[in-house]
Structures are given as structure tokens and as C-alpha cells.
Amino acid sequence: MSQYVSRLQRRSQAAPHRLRLHRRPRRVAMLSVHTSPLHQPGTGDAGGMNVYIVELAQRLAAINIEVEIFTRATTGGLPPTVEMAPGVLVRHVDAGPYEGLNKEDLPAQLCAFTHGVMQAWAGHRPGHYDLVHSHYWLSGHVGWLAAQRWGTPLVHAMHTMAKVKNANLADGDTPEPAARVIGETQIVAAADRLIANTAEEREELARHYGADPAKVAVVHPGVNLDRFRPADGRAAARARLGLPQDALIPLFAGRIQPLKAPDVLLRAIAVLLDQRPDLRSRLLVPVVGGLSGSGLAKPEGLQKLASRLGIADVVRFHPPVGQEQLADWFRAASVLVMPSYSESFGLVAIEAQAAGTPVLAAAVGGLPVAVADEKTGFLVRGHDPAAYARVLRDFADNPALTSRMGEAAARHAQSFGWDTAAAATADVYVAAAQSYRRRVRSQHG
């Protein structure tokens, strides 16, 4: 592999890239190997990263940066290309079996994916792509080779990091493999610029992977403020979803996996009802989302836990929903609960706040940036169910807390628009181009 990379690097240096130093790129190749931006968030491996890529690509196109997103085809018969929006093209690449392939098996398909990317590029004139922007470590390896071959800068977004996840594992969760740690370290060294969601993530990149802080730009993810807004209020949203108007509704929304810790919410509900059995008649706990992984749809393990805890009568499981209906679930909730063990940012926290709903979250990763503690929600250190139960009891005893904090939450979310994120990302592209040109010149003496 190292010899192949060196050969590609010599080729790219032989034909210096045409990108001018101080302008934005015209066209970006964006890579998302393991999850398609066309997939429904909350299913399989589709989550916040899908939303991130969709929204960012559309906003980049709006400022005249065309985006072509390369992703792995997961069903047969998909068209080779799909126009997701004006200026945004999704390219499906055949790499491995369409279905039943877990994310952990994808490293073996990276050569096939890279071949598909190169085939698509071969039909264009030299200089067709001005820059490569890869998302997650699997895409980073393909992006590394593509950028070398095309003679372009590489910008990479980690989204999650193996070393950070392994330091914050839930009980029984599987550690990320050493191969991922090695791969992430290589990508950090190869990228011209890295995008971190928060200042803490920038520090983690430097501490765990030896990233040069000068190469890391902090760009907060955004929220679609047209979609996620208070709209016609909590009562109307509950009526549309068929939910009781006077209920305490702590909501979990996201992929059902140990990392997201939905079990902590259920255990907190059990503690709350043990202390306050009078709340059972006006308590409803929706869990909106599917199991993380390929081909899984029902959260049987969580259902069994609810039964063992004696709270199955107040817990309702719902499959993942589209963004418009998700906004209604946020509006309807008394509070969104995110007891995650690790979050690079936590997009759903901003989405819920933009919809006018406070957030109860673990004080991990980017959540202290997303949530203003004791103003737009509450941050809990650790994952003790009793600590979450205490906060939920406050919402039960003081229903006005939801309205008061929800208004502050909606104001707080206004500073996280995607237009701001796209403009900042475009600035990172320009900085990456400048860094790339300096590096190429220095290598040529």
C-alpha cells in the first residue's frame, strides 16, 4: 500500500494542480463510504453524519461549490447517479454485496470502492475535482488515495474517533479495532486540513493522534432552521402524533446502540416510578429509532429490558421517521434525553432545541457545546440512572420548565444555522488549497 501511495504521489507532483490559491473550489468530491446521504437517518448506520453531509452539500451548492458525493451502493438496481439537489450529485459505487455487509466488514471493500471512484473520475478532464472532502475513517483512506492521484488537497472530518470511543465504552460494548486506530492516525497525518466539530475535538485530535493544531479547523455543525422550529407549538404536535396533552414525555430519538445509552433512560424511568408511582398514569416514553447495523429493524433487547424493569406499559417503540415528522416528535416532547457515552457533537440536541424543546444530556463530547447547562437543558456527569431520574422529576413537578427552557433553547439554536457552517467549511477549503500548494512547492525544492 505504501509503495502504491508513493507512486501516486509522484504522478500528482509531476502535474501541479491548477487550483488558484485564494478562491473557493468549483467542484468537491465528497466521500461517504459506509452510509449514503439518501438513507433514512436512524436506520442501520445512518445517523447524524447523514444529516451533516446532506445539509452541508446543499448549502455549499448554494454558494456555487458543486458537490459530488461518492457512496457505496447498498441495493441492486440503483441508478449510477442521483441528483439530490441542484449542484449536488450522489454517485453509487459497487463495492461488495449490496445487503448484509456490516460496517466492520467494509475495510475489505475499500479497494473495490476506490476502483469505482477512479472509474468515475476517468471520464472527466484533468482537474475536474478541485478538492476531496472525506467523512469518517473509511472514507478517509479512499480520499487519501484519490487526492494523491488527482493532485488535489484533502480535507477530512472524523465524526467519531476510535480512541475516544474506546475510552468511553458502555458496558458490554465492543471496542473499536486496532486497524481503525492505525487508519485514523494515517489519515490525520495525510490530510491538508481536518475539520473538528468542537474545540474539545480539536484537542482530542492533537492528544490522541498527534494532529498539528494549525491543521485543525473548528466548524460547528448546523441545524435546518426552516424545518426544526417551534411552529404551532407543543399541543398541536401532540395532537398530530396522537399523544396525550397532559403527559410527561421524555423522548429518545436516534439509533439504538450501546453508545447512545437508551437503556440509561429506561433505567431512569424505573427509578422515577419507584420513587413516584403516582406519575405512571401521566408518563409516556417514546423511543424513536432503529437498531444500528445492517438488516436490523426492531429493538428487541430494549423491549425486553423495559419488561424486566416493569415499565413496558409506559414505553412506546417507534421506527425511524423522516425529518419533518421527527421535528414534530421534538416539539411534542417535554424533554429530549441523550445519555450517550460519546458524541462528537450531537445534532439531535440542536434540532430538538431549535424545535423549542429542552435537552437532558450526558456531559460528553460536543454536548456541552450544543446544550447550555441549566438554561436550555441539563447536563449530567456520568450515567447513573438516578441522576437522570432527579432531573425528570423536576420536569414532572414543574411543567412550566419545559416551556421556559424551550424558549431559551430555540433562541440558542439560532446561532447554529447550516449557512454559517457551509461558509466556514468553504474557508477551510481555501486554507487546505494554500497548504497543499506550499507542500507541493517545498517537495519540488
C-alpha positions as CSV (number, residue, x, y, z in Angstrom):
1,M,0.0,0.0,0.0
2,S,2.8,2.5,0.9
3,Q,4.5,1.8,-2.5
4,Y,1.2,2.5,-4.3
5,V,0.7,5.7,-2.4
6,S,4.3,6.9,-3.2
7,R,3.7,6.1,-6.9
8,L,0.5,8.1,-7.0
9,Q,2.2,11.0,-5.1
10,R,5.0,11.2,-7.7
11,R,2.4,11.3,-10.5
12,S,0.5,14.1,-8.8
13,Q,3.6,16.1,-8.3
14,A,4.6,15.7,-12.0
15,A,1.5,17.7,-13.0
16,P,0.9,20.5,-10.4
17,H,-2.7,21.2,-9.6
18,R,-4.4,24.1,-11.3
19,L,-6.4,25.3,-8.2
20,R,-5.7,29.0,-7.6
21,L,-4.6,29.9,-4.1
22,H,-7.2,32.4,-3.0
23,R,-10.5,31.2,-4.4
24,R,-13.1,28.6,-3.4
25,P,-13.1,25.3,-5.3
26,R,-15.5,24.9,-8.1
27,R,-16.2,21.2,-7.5
28,V,-15.6,19.0,-4.5
29,A,-15.6,15.2,-4.4
30,M,-17.2,14.2,-1.1
31,L,-16.7,10.7,0.2
32,S,-19.1,8.7,2.4
33,V,-18.3,5.1,2.1
34,H,-20.3,3.4,4.7
35,T,-23.6,5.3,4.7
36,S,-25.5,7.0,1.9
37,P,-26.9,10.5,2.3
38,L,-30.0,9.1,0.7
39,H,-30.6,6.7,3.6
40,Q,-33.2,7.4,6.3
41,P,-31.4,8.7,9.5
42,G,-31.9,6.4,12.5
43,T,-31.7,3.2,10.4
44,G,-28.7,0.9,10.2
45,D,-25.6,3.1,10.3
46,A,-27.4,6.2,9.1
47,G,-27.4,9.0,11.7
48,G,-26.2,12.5,12.3
49,M,-23.4,12.1,9.7
50,N,-26.0,11.6,7.0
51,V,-27.8,14.8,8.0
52,Y,-24.5,16.6,8.2
53,I,-23.5,15.6,4.6
54,V,-26.9,16.3,3.1
55,E,-27.2,19.7,4.6
56,L,-23.6,20.8,4.1
57,A,-23.6,19.7,0.5
58,Q,-26.8,21.6,-0.3
59,R,-25.5,24.8,1.4
60,L,-22.2,24.5,-0.4
61,A,-24.0,24.2,-3.7
62,A,-25.9,27.4,-2.8
63,I,-22.6,29.3,-2.6
64,N,-21.6,27.9,-6.0
65,I,-19.5,24.9,-4.9
66,E,-20.7,21.8,-6.7
67,V,-20.6,18.6,-4.7
68,E,-20.4,15.0,-6.0
69,I,-20.9,12.5,-3.2
70,F,-19.5,9.0,-3.6
71,T,-21.2,6.3,-1.5
72,R,-21.4,2.5,-1.6
73,A,-24.4,1.0,-3.4
74,T,-26.5,-1.0,-0.8
75,T,-29.3,-2.3,-3.0
76,G,-29.3,-3.6,-6.6
77,G,-30.7,-1.6,-9.4
78,L,-29.7,1.8,-8.1
79,P,-29.0,4.4,-10.7
80,P,-25.3,5.2,-11.0
81,T,-26.0,8.8,-10.2
82,V,-28.9,10.7,-8.4
83,E,-29.3,14.4,-8.4
84,M,-30.1,15.0,-4.7
85,A,-30.4,18.8,-5.2
86,P,-29.2,21.4,-7.7
87,G,-25.5,21.2,-7.7
88,V,-25.4,18.0,-5.6
89,L,-24.9,14.7,-7.2
90,V,-24.8,11.3,-5.5
91,R,-22.7,8.6,-7.2
92,H,-23.4,5.0,-6.2
93,V,-20.3,2.8,-6.3
94,D,-20.5,-1.0,-6.4
95,A,-18.2,-2.5,-3.6
96,G,-19.1,-5.8,-2.0
97,P,-22.5,-7.4,-1.6
98,Y,-25.4,-4.9,-1.6
99,E,-27.0,-6.2,1.7
100,G,-25.9,-7.9,4.8
101,L,-22.5,-6.2,5.0
102,N,-21.7,-4.8,8.4
103,K,-19.6,-1.6,8.8
104,E,-16.9,-3.7,10.4
105,D,-16.5,-5.7,7.1
106,L,-16.1,-2.7,4.9
107,P,-12.3,-2.2,5.1
108,A,-12.0,-5.3,2.9
109,Q,-14.1,-3.5,0.2
110,L,-12.1,-0.2,0.1
111,C,-10.0,-1.3,-2.9
112,A,-13.2,-2.0,-4.8
113,F,-14.7,1.3,-3.7
114,T,-11.5,3.1,-4.7
115,H,-11.6,1.5,-8.1
116,G,-15.2,2.7,-8.6
117,V,-14.2,6.2,-7.7
118,M,-11.3,6.2,-10.1
119,Q,-13.5,4.9,-12.9
120,A,-15.9,7.8,-12.4
121,W,-13.0,10.2,-12.4
122,A,-11.5,8.7,-15.6
123,G,-14.4,10.0,-17.6
124,H,-13.6,13.6,-16.8
125,R,-10.9,16.0,-17.9
126,P,-7.9,16.5,-15.6
127,G,-8.7,19.0,-12.8
128,H,-12.4,18.0,-12.7
129,Y,-12.3,17.9,-8.9
130,D,-10.6,20.7,-7.0
131,L,-10.7,19.1,-3.6
132,V,-11.5,15.9,-1.8
133,H,-13.6,16.0,1.4
134,S,-13.9,12.7,3.2
135,H,-16.1,11.8,6.1
136,Y,-15.2,9.1,8.7
137,W,-12.0,7.0,8.6
138,L,-13.2,4.5,5.9
139,S,-13.8,7.4,3.5
140,G,-10.5,9.0,4.6
141,H,-8.4,6.1,3.2
142,V,-10.1,6.4,-0.2
143,G,-9.9,10.1,0.0
144,W,-6.1,9.9,0.7
145,L,-5.5,7.9,-2.5
146,A,-7.9,10.0,-4.6
147,A,-6.3,13.3,-3.5
148,Q,-2.8,11.9,-4.3
149,R,-3.9,10.6,-7.7
150,W,-5.8,13.8,-8.7
151,G,-3.3,16.2,-7.3
152,T,-5.8,17.9,-5.0
153,P,-6.0,18.9,-1.3
154,L,-7.6,16.5,1.2
155,V,-10.0,17.8,3.9
156,H,-11.1,15.2,6.4
157,A,-13.8,15.1,9.1
158,M,-13.5,12.3,11.6
159,H,-17.1,12.5,13.0
160,T,-16.1,9.9,15.6
161,M,-12.7,8.7,16.8
162,A,-11.8,5.1,17.8
163,K,-9.5,6.2,20.7
164,V,-12.3,8.4,22.1
165,K,-15.0,5.8,21.8
166,N,-12.8,3.1,23.4
167,A,-12.1,5.4,26.3
168,N,-15.9,5.8,26.9
169,L,-17.3,2.3,26.2
170,A,-20.7,1.3,27.5
171,D,-20.8,-2.0,29.4
172,G,-20.7,-4.9,27.0
173,D,-19.9,-2.7,24.0
174,T,-17.2,-3.9,21.5
175,P,-14.0,-1.8,21.3
176,E,-13.0,-0.3,18.0
177,P,-10.3,-2.4,16.4
178,A,-6.6,-1.5,16.2
179,A,-6.8,-1.3,12.4
180,R,-9.2,1.6,12.7
181,V,-6.8,3.4,15.2
182,I,-3.9,2.9,12.7
183,G,-6.0,4.1,9.8
184,E,-7.2,7.2,11.6
185,T,-3.6,8.1,12.5
186,Q,-2.5,7.8,8.9
187,I,-5.4,10.0,7.7
188,V,-4.6,12.7,10.3
189,A,-1.1,12.8,9.0
190,A,-2.1,12.8,5.3
191,A,-4.9,15.4,5.4
192,D,-4.2,19.0,4.4
193,R,-6.9,20.2,6.8
194,L,-9.0,18.4,9.5
195,I,-12.5,19.6,10.5
196,A,-13.5,19.2,14.1
197,N,-16.9,19.8,15.5
198,T,-15.7,21.5,18.7
199,A,-12.6,22.8,20.3
200,E,-12.6,19.7,22.6
201,E,-12.5,17.5,19.5
202,R,-9.5,19.5,18.1
203,E,-7.7,18.9,21.4
204,E,-8.5,15.2,21.2
205,L,-7.1,15.0,17.7
206,A,-3.9,16.5,18.9
207,R,-3.7,14.5,22.1
208,H,-4.7,11.1,20.7
209,Y,-3.4,11.3,17.1
210,G,-0.7,13.9,17.2
211,A,-2.5,16.2,14.9
212,D,-0.9,19.6,14.2
213,P,-3.4,22.1,15.8
214,A,-2.7,24.5,12.9
215,K,-4.2,21.9,10.5
216,V,-7.4,21.6,12.5
217,A,-10.4,24.0,12.0
218,V,-13.3,24.0,14.3
219,V,-16.7,24.2,12.5
220,H,-19.8,23.6,14.4
221,P,-22.4,21.5,12.6
222,G,-25.7,23.3,11.9
223,V,-29.4,22.7,12.0
224,N,-32.1,23.2,9.4
225,L,-33.9,26.2,11.0
226,D,-36.7,26.1,8.4
227,R,-37.6,22.5,9.4
228,F,-36.7,22.5,13.1
229,R,-38.7,25.3,14.7
230,P,-41.4,25.7,17.4
231,A,-44.0,26.1,14.6
232,D,-47.5,25.8,16.0
233,G,-46.4,24.6,19.4
234,R,-46.4,21.5,21.6
235,A,-50.1,21.0,21.9
236,A,-50.6,20.9,18.1
237,A,-47.7,18.5,17.7
238,R,-49.1,16.1,20.3
239,A,-52.5,16.2,18.6
240,R,-50.9,15.3,15.3
241,L,-49.0,12.4,16.8
242,G,-51.9,11.2,18.9
243,L,-50.2,11.9,22.2
244,P,-51.9,12.9,25.5
245,Q,-51.8,16.6,26.1
246,D,-51.0,16.5,29.8
247,A,-48.3,13.8,29.8
248,L,-44.7,14.0,30.8
249,I,-42.9,12.8,27.6
250,P,-39.2,12.2,27.8
251,L,-38.1,11.4,24.3
252,F,-35.2,9.3,23.0
253,A,-34.5,9.7,19.3
254,G,-31.7,8.0,17.5
255,R,-30.0,4.8,16.6
256,I,-30.5,2.1,19.3
257,Q,-27.0,1.1,20.2
258,P,-25.0,0.9,23.5
259,L,-23.1,4.1,22.6
260,K,-26.3,6.1,22.6
261,A,-27.4,4.5,26.0
262,P,-31.1,4.4,25.6
263,D,-31.0,1.8,28.4
264,V,-30.0,4.5,30.8
265,L,-33.2,6.4,30.1
266,L,-35.3,3.3,30.7
267,R,-33.5,2.6,34.0
268,A,-34.0,6.2,35.0
269,I,-37.8,5.8,34.3
270,A,-37.8,2.7,36.5
271,V,-36.1,4.7,39.3
272,L,-38.5,7.6,38.8
273,L,-41.6,5.4,39.0
274,D,-40.3,3.6,42.0
275,Q,-39.9,6.9,43.8
276,R,-43.1,8.5,42.3
277,P,-45.6,5.8,41.4
278,D,-48.3,8.5,41.0
279,L,-46.6,9.6,37.8
280,R,-47.3,6.3,35.9
281,S,-50.7,7.5,34.7
282,R,-49.3,10.6,33.0
283,L,-45.9,9.3,31.8
284,L,-45.1,8.3,28.2
285,V,-41.6,7.4,27.0
286,P,-41.3,7.3,23.1
287,V,-38.2,5.6,21.7
288,V,-37.9,6.7,18.1
289,G,-35.3,4.9,16.1
290,G,-33.9,1.5,14.8
291,L,-31.1,-0.7,15.8
292,S,-27.7,0.3,14.4
293,G,-26.3,-2.2,11.9
294,S,-27.3,-3.9,8.7
295,G,-30.7,-5.5,8.3
296,L,-32.0,-4.9,11.8
297,A,-35.3,-3.1,12.4
298,K,-36.7,-3.9,15.9
299,P,-35.2,-3.0,19.2
300,E,-36.0,-6.4,20.9
301,G,-33.3,-6.1,23.5
302,L,-34.6,-2.8,24.7
303,Q,-38.1,-4.1,24.7
304,K,-37.1,-7.0,27.0
305,L,-35.3,-4.5,29.3
306,A,-38.5,-2.4,29.6
307,S,-40.4,-5.6,30.5
308,R,-37.8,-6.7,33.1
309,L,-37.9,-3.2,34.7
310,G,-41.7,-3.2,34.9
311,I,-42.2,-0.2,32.7
312,A,-43.3,-1.7,29.4
313,D,-46.7,0.0,29.8
314,V,-45.2,3.5,29.6
315,V,-42.6,2.9,26.9
316,R,-43.6,3.1,23.2
317,F,-41.2,2.0,20.4
318,H,-41.5,3.7,17.0
319,P,-39.5,3.1,13.8
320,P,-37.3,5.9,12.4
321,V,-39.2,8.7,10.9
322,G,-38.5,11.4,8.3
323,Q,-37.1,14.8,9.2
324,E,-40.5,16.5,9.1
325,Q,-42.1,14.1,11.4
326,L,-39.0,14.0,13.6
327,A,-39.5,17.7,14.1
328,D,-43.0,17.1,15.4
329,W,-41.7,14.5,17.8
330,F,-39.2,17.1,19.2
331,R,-42.0,19.7,19.5
332,A,-44.2,17.2,21.3
333,A,-41.7,16.1,23.9
334,S,-41.3,17.5,27.3
335,V,-37.5,16.9,27.1
336,L,-35.2,15.1,24.8
337,V,-32.9,12.7,26.7
338,M,-29.4,11.9,25.4
339,P,-27.4,9.8,27.9
340,S,-24.7,9.0,25.3
341,Y,-21.3,7.7,26.3
342,S,-19.7,9.6,23.4
343,E,-20.9,12.2,20.9
344,S,-18.7,14.2,18.6
345,F,-21.4,16.9,18.6
346,G,-25.0,15.5,18.9
347,L,-27.0,17.0,16.1
348,V,-30.3,15.9,17.5
349,A,-29.7,18.0,20.6
350,I,-29.6,21.2,18.4
351,E,-32.5,20.0,16.3
352,A,-34.7,19.5,19.4
353,Q,-33.7,22.8,20.9
354,A,-34.5,24.6,17.5
355,A,-37.9,23.0,17.8
356,G,-38.4,24.5,21.2
357,T,-37.6,21.6,23.5
358,P,-35.0,21.4,26.2
359,V,-32.4,18.6,26.4
360,L,-31.2,16.4,29.2
361,A,-27.8,15.0,28.1
362,A,-24.6,13.4,29.3
363,A,-21.8,15.9,29.6
364,V,-19.7,14.2,27.0
365,G,-18.0,15.2,23.7
366,G,-19.7,18.1,22.0
367,L,-22.9,18.1,24.0
368,P,-21.7,20.8,26.4
369,V,-21.4,23.0,23.3
370,A,-24.7,22.0,22.0
371,V,-26.6,22.4,25.3
372,A,-26.3,25.4,27.6
373,D,-26.5,23.8,31.0
374,E,-29.4,24.9,33.2
375,K,-30.5,27.4,30.5
376,T,-31.6,25.3,27.5
377,G,-31.4,21.9,29.3
378,F,-29.4,20.0,31.8
379,L,-26.0,18.2,31.6
380,V,-25.4,15.2,33.8
381,R,-21.9,13.9,34.5
382,G,-21.8,10.1,34.3
383,H,-24.6,7.6,33.5
384,D,-26.2,7.0,36.9
385,P,-29.9,6.4,36.1
386,A,-30.8,8.0,39.5
387,A,-29.2,11.3,38.3
388,Y,-31.4,11.4,35.2
389,A,-34.4,10.5,37.3
390,R,-33.9,13.5,39.5
391,V,-34.0,15.9,36.5
392,L,-37.0,14.1,35.0
393,R,-38.8,14.6,38.4
394,D,-38.2,18.3,38.1
395,F,-39.9,18.4,34.7
396,A,-42.8,16.3,36.2
397,D,-43.2,18.6,39.1
398,N,-42.8,21.9,37.2
399,P,-44.4,21.6,33.7
400,A,-43.6,25.3,33.1
401,L,-39.9,24.3,33.0
402,T,-40.4,22.8,29.5
403,S,-41.8,26.0,28.1
404,R,-39.3,28.3,29.8
405,M,-36.3,26.3,28.8
406,G,-37.7,25.5,25.4
407,E,-38.0,29.2,24.5
408,A,-34.3,29.7,25.5
409,A,-33.4,26.6,23.6
410,A,-35.0,27.9,20.4
411,R,-33.0,31.1,20.7
412,H,-29.8,29.2,21.4
413,A,-30.2,27.1,18.3
414,Q,-30.4,30.2,16.0
415,S,-26.7,30.5,16.1
416,F,-26.2,27.0,14.6
417,G,-27.5,27.6,11.0
418,W,-26.1,25.5,8.2
419,D,-25.4,28.6,6.1
420,T,-22.8,29.6,8.7
421,A,-21.3,26.1,8.7
422,A,-21.1,26.0,4.9
423,A,-19.3,29.4,4.7
424,A,-16.8,28.3,7.4
425,T,-16.2,25.0,5.6
426,A,-15.6,26.9,2.3
427,D,-12.9,28.9,4.2
428,V,-11.3,25.6,5.3
429,Y,-11.2,24.5,1.6
430,V,-9.3,27.7,0.7
431,A,-6.8,27.1,3.6
432,A,-6.4,23.5,2.5
433,A,-5.6,24.6,-1.0
434,Q,-3.0,27.1,0.2
435,S,-1.4,24.4,2.5
436,Y,-1.4,21.9,-0.4
437,R,0.4,24.3,-2.8
438,R,3.0,25.2,-0.2
439,R,3.6,21.5,0.4
440,V,4.0,20.6,-3.3
441,R,6.3,23.6,-3.8
442,S,8.5,22.5,-0.9
443,Q,8.7,19.0,-2.2
444,H,9.8,20.3,-5.6
445,G,12.6,22.3,-3.8
